[in-house]
Amino acid sequence: MKGPRIAIIGGGIVGLSVAYKLSLRHPDAHLVVFEKELKLATHQTGRNSGVIHSGIYYKPGSSKARMCKSGRAQLERFCEEHSIAYEACGKVIVALNSAELSALERIHQRGIANNVACEVIGIERLKELEPAVTGIRALHVPETGIVDYVGFCERLGELLRASGHTLRLGTRVNGVLRNGEGLTVASSDGDTSVDFLVNCGGLHSDRIARLAGHSPRVKIVPFRGEYFEVKEEARSVCRNLIYPVPDPSFPFLGVHFTRMTHGGVECGPNAVLAFAREGYTKCHVRIGDLTETLAYPGFRKLAVRHWRMGLKEMYRSFSKKAFVRALQRLVPSIEESHLVAAPAGVRAQAVAPDGDLVDDFSFEQDDRAIHVINAPSPAATACLAIADHIVELLNPRISRG
C-alpha cells in the first residue's frame, strides 16, 4: 500500500521533530520538509538561548506544562543517544527583596504541581551555587539544563535524509491549494502533491495557515529579544543559569544570565516589538510587517495595556547602561565593559483579538492540515512531545486516507 505523502512547512526544531516522529510512526510515509532558508534552524531555533526548561513556570495541566516535562525527558535521551552537547546544570530564580517572596513561592507551588524538582534556598546555599549573585532567597531548579539546539536539528535532518525523506532547503511556499482529495503545495521549487500538511512556520505560521485556506483565530506579533555576551574575563560571574522572579503579567522571564554549551555566557533578553517578522536589528523595518502589526486591534489593545512595560523595554534597548543596571540587580559586579552585543532573536508571539497574549501552545486544524499557530518557549524543550501530539492529531486522518 502506498504510504501517505505529508508536507511539513518549516525547518526549525518543531518542524523537524514532527517529521522525525512521523518517520518513526509511519515508516512508509513520504515526507517533504519545506524550508525557505538555505540552512535548517535559522530563525527562532538557531537564535535560541539554548536552555532546557524544567516546566516550573507553566500553569498546571496546560499543554506547556505537560509537554515540557515529557519533551525534556525525550530531548535528553535523544542527546545521550546521538552525542549532542547538553548538560543538566540547574538554575536559580532569585528574589531580590521581600516584595518578591510571594511571587517566588507561587512559582515554587507551580513547580510542585508540575512535578518539577525544586527547592527554596537561603542566602548561604545561593552563594554556594552562584557566588556573585545578590538576593534574599531563591528557588533552586536542578532539572534545568543547556543544550546545542542547532546540533540537535542537524542530527534530525541527517536521520530524515538517511530514511529517504526530502528536505527542500531554500524553498519558499507560496500557496497551498485543494487538489481533489489532497493538497498541492506551490513553492519556489515547483508544485508538490501531498495528502496532508503540517504548518510549523513559526514567525509566519498564521500567514501560512491563511495560504492554506484556514483562518487562524490569532495573529503573530514579533518581539525581538536582545542579548549581550559576557567577555571571557568576566564569565565567572555566572556558573550556570541565573533568573529573576518574573513579572506574571508579561510573557518574558526578565533579563537573566545563561551559560552556553560552548562555554560562553549570555545575558538578556530585552524584549521589544520587532519592526519586521524577521527583524533582528533595530534598523530592520519591513513596512508591510509593521503595518500589519499596528493595524491589528489585538496589538493595539495589548499596547494600551502594557505601555509602561513597553517603554521600559524600549529604553533599555537603546541604553546599554540601563540594560546593565537591570543585570546588576542580580549580579552587582557585572559592568558595562564586560559585555559585547550578541545576536538577537525574534519570538513569534500569538496575540488574540482582545489583546491577550496567547500563553499556551496553540494548534488549529482541518481535515487535511494541522497548524502550529503558537509555539513560544518552552517549545524547543518540548519539541518531541509537541511532535507526538501532532502525530496523534494526524493519525485518524491518515487511517481514513
N, C-alpha and C positions, 0 to 999 in steps of 0.2 A: 504494500500500500504506500502511495506517495505521501511523504510527510508534509506537515504544514509549512507554508512559507511565511516567515514573520520578519517584519521590518522593525528595527529599533532605531529611533532618531535620537542621536546624542551619544558621543563617545567619551562621556565623563564617567565618574565612578558608579553612578546609578545605572546608566545605560549598559555599561559593560557587565555589571553584576547581573542585571536582568538577562542579558544574552548568555552569560555563563550558566546561570541556573536553568534557563530554558534548554541549553545544550545538554545538561545532565538529565533533566526530566523528560525531554523529548529528543533522544539521540537521532531520530530520523528527520528532525526538522531542518529546514533550510533557513538559516539566519543571515540577515544583512544589517550591519550597523552603519548608519549614515552619520558622518561627522564632517562638518564644514571646514574644520581646520586640518592642517597637514599632520598634526600630531594628536594623539589621544590626551585626554585630561588637561586641556589647555586653559580652560576658564576656571570655574569655581573649584574644581578638584585640584588643579595644578597650583592654585594660589591659596590653598587651604593652609591653616596653621599647623596641620599635622597632629592634632590631638585626637586620641581615642577617648571619647566621652564615657563616663560611667553610667549616666542616666539619672543623676541625682536631682536635676533641676525640674524635671518634667512632671506634669500632672499625672498622678497615679491612674492607671487604666488607659491612658492616652496611647495613641499609636507610637508617639515618640518614646514614651517610657518602655513600652513592651518591645519595640523593635530595636531600641538602643541596646537593651540588655542582651537580647538574642543575637543581634548583629555583632556586638563586641566579642562575644564568645566565638562566633564563626570567623570573624576577622582575625583574631589572634591565632586561632587554629590554622587558618589558611597561611598566615605569615610564617608560622612554625614549619609547616609542610613545604613551603616554597622558598624559604630563606629570604623573606622580605624583612628589612630592618624594622624592628619595633621594640618597645620596652614599656612594661607596666611600672612606671616610675612614681606615680602618685602625685597628688596636688594638695594645696591648702587653699581654703576660702577664708579670707581674713576679715574679721570685724575690727574696725579701727577705733570705735568708741561705743559707749553703752547704747546709743540710739540704734546701732545696727545689730544688737544682740537678738532682738525678737525676730528679725528677718533671717538671721543665721540659724536660729532654732527652727524656723519654718522649713528652711532648706534641709536641715537635719531630719525633720519628721518626714519630709518627702523622700529622702534617701532611704529611711527605714521602710516606708510604704512600698518603695520600688525595689526592695531587697538589695540595696547597694551597701557595701561595706563602708562605713564612715564612722568617725569618732570625733566628738568635741574635745579639743585640747586647749590647755592653758598656755601661758607665755613661755614657760620653760621648755615644753615639748615643741612649741612652734619655733623657738630659737634653735633647737637641735636640728629640726628639719630645714629651716631657712634662716640662717643666722642674720642676714641683712634686713629681714622684714620687721616692720613695726606693727603693733596691734595688741589688743587686749584678750582676744580669744580667736580660735579658728576651728574650722572643720577640716579634718584630715581625710582625704578620699584616696586610699591606696590603689583602687582599681583603675583610676585614670591613667592613661598612657600616651605615648607618642609613636608615630608610625610614618613610614615613607608611602604616602598615598599614591604618588606617581608611579613608584616601583610596583605597587600592588596592581595598578591599572595596566601597566605594561605587561605584567605576567598574565593577567586576564586576556589581554589581546593575543599573546602568544598561544595560550591554550585554545582560544577560539579559532585562530588560524590553523593550528595543528589538527583541529577536529573538522576542518573543511569548510568553516563558515567564512563569510566575506566581511571585511572591514573596508568601507569606502571612505577613505580619508580625502579631504579637500573636495567634498561633495556636498553641495548645499541643496536642501529640499525646498522646492518652490511651490509644491502643491500636492494634495492628496485627493484623488478622485475615486468615486464609487465605480466599480467595474464589474457589472453583473453581481456575482455573489462574493466578490473580493474587492481589492483596492489597487489603485495604480499610484505609486509614489513617483511624482515628477521631480526630477533633480537636475542639477547642472551636468550630470553624467548620463542623462537619459532617463527613460521610464522603466520602472520595475513593478511587475505584478506580484502582489502578495495576498495572503489570506487575512492576516492580522497585522496590527500596528501597535507598538508601544512608544509613546511620546515621552522621552526623558530629556527634553530640550532645555532644561534649566532656566537660564535667563530669557529664553524665548518660548517657554512651554505654553503660555497662553496663546501666543501667536500661531504656533504650530497646531494647537488644538483648533483654532479658527480655520486654518488652512484645510484641516481635515473635516470641516463641516460641523464642528462641535462648538457650542457657545459656553465657555467657562464662566463660572459664577463670580470669579475674582479677576484681578489684573495684577501682573507682576510689576513691582516698583523696585528699581535697582538702588541699593545702598552700597557705597564704597567704603571698604574697611581699610584704613591707612595704618601702616606699621613702620616701626623703626627696628633696626638690628643693633644689638649691643656689641660694641667693639670687643675684640678678644681680651684686651687687658682688663675689662670690667665684667666679664661674664660670670665671675664668682658671686655676683650679687644674686644670682638665681641658680639654685641647684637643680630644680625640676620645674614645677608649674606653680605660679602664684596668682591667685584671683582675688578680686574684691568681692564684697557682698553686692550682688547686682540689684539694680532698680527693678522691682517687679512689674512696673508699668511699661517697661521698654524691652524689646526682644533681644537686646545685646547684653553681653556679660560684663561690660566695662573694660577699661584698659587693664591688661594683665601681662604677665611675663611667661613665656613659653620656651622651654629648652627643646631644640630640634634634634632629630635623629643624627644629623651630621655634626652635632656638637655646638652649633651656634645658639644664640638666644634672641628671640624676637619679643617685642612688646607692642601692644595695641589690642584691638583696633580702635581707631577713632572712626565713628560711623556717621557718614554724611550722605545726602542724596547725590547719586551719580547723575550726570547730565547726559549719559548715554547708557544703553543696556550693557555695554562693554567699556564703560568709561573709567579706565584705571588711573587717570590723572585728572587734576583739577581743570586742565585746559581742554580735555577731550569732551566735546559737545557735539551731539547729533540732534539737530533741530527737530526732526521727526520724533525721536525718542522722548526728548524733553517736553515737546508739545503734548504728546500722548499722556505723559505723566501728569502734567499740570492741568490738563483738561479733564482728568478723571475725578469725578466727585468724591470717590473714596479717598484719594490722596489729599484733596483739599480739606476734607473733614479731619483726616489724620494730622495734617499740618496745623490746623487750628488747635487741636487737642494737645499737641506736643511741641508747640513752637518754642517754648523756653528751652527744652532739652535740645531741640534742633539748633538753636542759636549757639548754645554752649558747645555743641559738637563742631559747628562751623568755625567758631572762634579758635578752637583747639586745632582745627585743620590748617589754619593759616598761621598759627603761632606755636612754634616748637617749644617756646618757654612754657606756654600753658599746658602743652602735652606733657612736658617733663614734670611740671608741678603735680599733675594727676598721678604720674608714676611715683613721685616722691612721697605721696601719701602712704604707699605700700613699702617702698624701699627708699628711705631718705638719702642714702649715699649715691643714688644714681644722679648723674649730671648731664647737662646738655651736650658736653663734649664727648660723652660716652656713646652717643647714638648717631647712626647714619641711616638715611632713608632706605627702606626695603620695599619690594614690590607690593602694590596694593591688590586687594581682591574686591570683587563686587558680589554682593549677596542678592539672590533673587528672592525677594520677599513678596508673597501674595498679600494683597490688601483687598478687603471686602468693600462693597459699595457704601456701607455705613461708616467706613473709616477704621474699622477694626483690623488689626494685624492678624492674619491667619496664623494661629500659634502651632497647630498640629500639622502633620503631613496630610496632604490632600490629594485624593485620586478621583478622577472623573472618568466615566466610561460610556461606551455604547456597544452595539453588537459586534463591532469589528475592531475597536480601538480602546486602549487604556491610556489615559493621560495623567502623568505625574505632574500635577499643577504646582504643588508647593512641597519642596523638599529642602528646607534650610537645615542648618545644624540641628541635630546630630546626624544628618543624612549620610555623611561619609562613614561614620562609625557604624550606622545601621544598614549600610548598603546591601549586604547579603540577605538580611531579614526583609528589607523592602522588596528585594527581588523575589523572595519566597512568596510574599503577599501577592505580587503581580502575577506570578506563575499560577497561583491558586485562582486568581480572578480570570485568567485566560483559559484554564483547563476546561471548564464547561463549554466554552466556545469551540475549543479545539476538538472536543469529543463530538460536538454536533456537526463539525466540519464546515 
